[in-house]
Amino acid sequence: MTTESLSSNAPLDILDYDRDALRALLKDKFDLSPFRAKQLFYWLYRAKTRDFADMTNLSKALREELRARFIISRPKMVVKKSSKDGSKKYLFQLKDGSEVESVLICQPTRYTLCVSSQVGCAVGCKFCRTALMGLKRNLTPSEIIGQVLAVWEDALLDGIGNKEILENSPFQNIVFMGMGEPLHNKASVISAVKILNDEYGLSFSGRRITVSTSGIVPGIKAFGESDARANLAISLNATTDEVRTEIMPINKRWNLDALLGELRNFPLKAGRRITFEYVMLGGVNDTEADLRRLPRLLSGIPAKINLIPYNENAGLGFKQPKTEHIFYWQKELLASGMNSTIRWSKGDDISAACGQLATSDEKRAA
C-alpha cells in the first residue's frame, strides 16, 4: 500500500498497512512520530479495538482525524458451520460482496487457522473445487488479516482459547492454504505475514505460519527475499512432468526442474524444512515408481513430505488410495530417510476439508 492512494477522499482501511508502511503514511500525512504506529498496532491487534474513539492514549483531535481518514474493517460472517470433529468453517462476505472461506481446523493438541488469499484461483488444479471458480480477484492485506481477526473474536466467544486480552490466541498456527494461490498475490500476502509476525501486531512466530504455493517460481524467489517470516509449503502432487501437468496446469509454465532448482536456492534458517504436500490420487500419482522417484526428486532439499489422502467428497472424479497403501507410502518414505507425515481430512462433513473450499455461488452452480 502506498501513499499515492491518499489522493482519494474515500477512507482507507488501516489494516492494509504493515507497521513500516503505516509509519511512513502517518509521517507523510499527519507528521506524526514513528511511535504512533506502535500505539495504533497495539490497539488494532493486541486489544482488537474497532473504534478509534477507544484509543485512549491518543488525543481526541487525533482520534477524530484518524476516524475521518480510516476505517477498521472486519469481513461479514455470512455462514458458520461446525464439524463433528470440532473444526469450524466460515463464509465471509467482503465489502464488494465477494465471498471467501476460512477454516478453523481442530487437531488433537491445537487449532490451526486456514485463510484464503484470493477470491477463486487461476491455477486450475484438477483436484480442487476452488479451481472451478476461476480467479475473481486478489484479496487486500486487510481482507486477509480480517479473516484472522474475525475468527479469533468468534472463537473466543465459542470458548476456544484464552479469553483474556493479550493472552494466547485461540489457534496456534496459521496456514495460507485456503482459496487462491498466495504467491499470485504476493504483495498482500507478504504484508499480511509481516502484520502476523510483528511483536506489536499479532506476534506469530514464523514457525507458526505456513504459506503454500502450487509452484510460482518468481513468487517463491520474491517471498524468500522478503522480510516476511513464514514456512514455505509446495503443492507437489506428482513425480513426473507428464502427470503433474495433467493435474496441475501450472507445471506447463514452471516444470519440476525449474521449481526444484529454485527451491534448492531458497533461503532457509537452520533446522527449517520446506514442506512438500502430496495429494494422493489413487491410480494417478501413487504408483511404486512414484514412491521410489520422490526421495530422489527431493535430494538436496531439506524436506518434509506431507501425504494428503484425496478427499473424494470434493466430487471431482478422483479416488482415494486404500488406507493400507497410504501407510505403506509413509513407512517407505521414512525408511528412505525422508521426514513424512499423513494429513487426514478434517471438517469433511461441512465441506471444509482439503480441496473442498468454494463460495456459495459456485456450490449452487455445481
Secondary structure in CASP SS format (residue, H / E / C, confidence):
PFRMAT SS
TARGET T0000
AUTHOR 0000-0000-0000
METHOD secondary structure of the structure
MODEL  1
M C 1.00
T C 1.00
T H 1.00
E H 1.00
S H 1.00
L H 1.00
S H 1.00
S C 1.00
N C 1.00
A C 1.00
P C 1.00
L E 1.00
D E 1.00
I H 1.00
L H 1.00
D H 1.00
Y C 1.00
D C 1.00
R H 1.00
D H 1.00
A H 1.00
L H 1.00
R H 1.00
A H 1.00
L H 1.00
L H 1.00
K H 1.00
D H 1.00
K H 1.00
F H 1.00
D C 1.00
L C 1.00
S C 1.00
P C 1.00
F H 1.00
R H 1.00
A H 1.00
K H 1.00
Q H 1.00
L H 1.00
F H 1.00
Y H 1.00
W H 1.00
L H 1.00
Y H 1.00
R H 1.00
A C 1.00
K C 1.00
T C 1.00
R C 1.00
D C 1.00
F H 1.00
A H 1.00
D H 1.00
M C 1.00
T C 1.00
N C 1.00
L C 1.00
S C 1.00
K H 1.00
A H 1.00
L H 1.00
R H 1.00
E H 1.00
E H 1.00
L H 1.00
R H 1.00
A H 1.00
R H 1.00
F E 1.00
I E 1.00
I C 1.00
S C 1.00
R C 1.00
P C 1.00
K E 1.00
M E 1.00
V E 1.00
V E 1.00
K E 1.00
K E 1.00
S E 1.00
S C 1.00
K C 1.00
D C 1.00
G C 1.00
S C 1.00
K E 1.00
K E 1.00
Y E 1.00
L E 1.00
F E 1.00
Q E 1.00
L C 1.00
K C 1.00
D C 1.00
G C 1.00
S C 1.00
E E 1.00
V E 1.00
E E 1.00
S E 1.00
V E 1.00
L E 1.00
I E 1.00
C E 1.00
Q E 1.00
P C 1.00
T C 1.00
R E 1.00
Y E 1.00
T E 1.00
L E 1.00
C E 1.00
V C 1.00
S C 1.00
S C 1.00
Q E 1.00
V E 1.00
G E 1.00
C C 1.00
A C 1.00
V C 1.00
G C 1.00
C C 1.00
K C 1.00
F C 1.00
C C 1.00
R H 1.00
T H 1.00
A H 1.00
L H 1.00
M H 1.00
G C 1.00
L E 1.00
K E 1.00
R E 1.00
N E 1.00
L C 1.00
T C 1.00
P H 1.00
S H 1.00
E H 1.00
I H 1.00
I H 1.00
G H 1.00
Q H 1.00
V H 1.00
L H 1.00
A H 1.00
V H 1.00
W H 1.00
E H 1.00
D H 1.00
A H 1.00
L H 1.00
L H 1.00
D C 1.00
G C 1.00
I C 1.00
G C 1.00
N C 1.00
K C 1.00
E C 1.00
I C 1.00
L C 1.00
E C 1.00
N C 1.00
S C 1.00
P C 1.00
F C 1.00
Q C 1.00
N E 1.00
I E 1.00
V E 1.00
F E 1.00
M C 1.00
G C 1.00
M C 1.00
G C 1.00
E C 1.00
P H 1.00
L H 1.00
H H 1.00
N H 1.00
K H 1.00
A H 1.00
S H 1.00
V H 1.00
I H 1.00
S H 1.00
A H 1.00
V H 1.00
K H 1.00
I H 1.00
L H 1.00
N H 1.00
D C 1.00
E C 1.00
Y C 1.00
G C 1.00
L C 1.00
S C 1.00
F C 1.00
S C 1.00
G H 1.00
R H 1.00
R H 1.00
I E 1.00
T E 1.00
V E 1.00
S E 1.00
T E 1.00
S C 1.00
G C 1.00
I C 1.00
V H 1.00
P H 1.00
G H 1.00
I H 1.00
K H 1.00
A H 1.00
F H 1.00
G H 1.00
E H 1.00
S C 1.00
D C 1.00
A C 1.00
R C 1.00
A C 1.00
N E 1.00
L E 1.00
A E 1.00
I E 1.00
S E 1.00
L C 1.00
N C 1.00
A C 1.00
T C 1.00
T C 1.00
D H 1.00
E H 1.00
V H 1.00
R H 1.00
T H 1.00
E H 1.00
I H 1.00
M C 1.00
P H 1.00
I H 1.00
N H 1.00
K H 1.00
R C 1.00
W C 1.00
N C 1.00
L H 1.00
D H 1.00
A H 1.00
L H 1.00
L H 1.00
G H 1.00
E H 1.00
L H 1.00
R H 1.00
N C 1.00
F C 1.00
P C 1.00
L C 1.00
K C 1.00
A C 1.00
G C 1.00
R C 1.00
R C 1.00
I E 1.00
T E 1.00
F E 1.00
E E 1.00
Y E 1.00
V E 1.00
M E 1.00
L C 1.00
G C 1.00
G C 1.00
V C 1.00
N C 1.00
D C 1.00
T C 1.00
E H 1.00
A H 1.00
D H 1.00
L H 1.00
R H 1.00
R H 1.00
L H 1.00
P H 1.00
R H 1.00
L H 1.00
L C 1.00
S C 1.00
G C 1.00
I C 1.00
P C 1.00
A E 1.00
K E 1.00
I E 1.00
N E 1.00
L E 1.00
I E 1.00
P E 1.00
Y C 1.00
N C 1.00
E H 1.00
N H 1.00
A H 1.00
G C 1.00
L C 1.00
G C 1.00
F C 1.00
K C 1.00
Q C 1.00
P C 1.00
K C 1.00
T H 1.00
E H 1.00
H H 1.00
I H 1.00
F H 1.00
Y H 1.00
W H 1.00
Q H 1.00
K H 1.00
E H 1.00
L H 1.00
L H 1.00
A H 1.00
S C 1.00
G C 1.00
M C 1.00
N E 1.00
S E 1.00
T E 1.00
I E 1.00
R C 1.00
W C 1.00
S C 1.00
K C 1.00
G C 1.00
D H 1.00
D H 1.00
I H 1.00
S C 1.00
A C 1.00
A C 1.00
C C 1.00
G C 1.00
Q C 1.00
L C 1.00
A C 1.00
T C 1.00
S H 1.00
D H 1.00
E H 1.00
K H 1.00
R H 1.00
A H 1.00
A C 1.00
END
